Amino acid sequence: VNRFIDLITNMDSIDDFLSLVDEPIIEYDKVINKVRTNNSGAVSVFIGTTRDSFEDKQVSHLEYECYPDMCINEMKNICLKSREKWNINKISIQHKIGSCPIGEISVVIAVSSEHRTDSLQAVQYIIDELKKSVPIWKKECYISGTNTWKENQDYTPIISNN
């Protein structure tokens, strides 16, 4: 029995592509290509990867769990709020669910806009809001055989979101 749905995608909006994947590798180029348009002068991207250590502990891998429908709904809300703040053409968010080995991609966010400032600020806002409000939980698994469920400590709000 597969614990997770392989791919959940929001197709309510033709401009937002939101998905949770339980696949070995996130194909970041596909996420980026979903936002490319002829009228976009900028595509800004955030790629989050699994690092090998945290607070002097050697990490073997991460495990992500979630409530899929709640995640997609909250991602939709983040996209709507982003569109209220910046002039955005398209948004694509893909987050890994399940095991994520060292060096592998866990999340990709791509945003296109006519000008770079909008997409750059939107990408930072989206990753910050995603970590703050989307119900995805991360368990750090250590080489020692122990593990810890992690609360996001990296969240730092954008200084300016004009």
Secondary structure, 3 states (H helix, E strand, C coil): CCCCCCEEEECCCCCEEEEEECCCCCCHHHHHHCCCCCCCCEEEEEEEECCCEECCEEEEEEEEEECHHHHHHHHHHHHHHHHHHCCCCEEEEEEECEEEECCCEEEEEEEEECCHHHHHHHHHHHHHHHHHHCCEEEEEEECCCCEEEECCCCCCCCCCCC
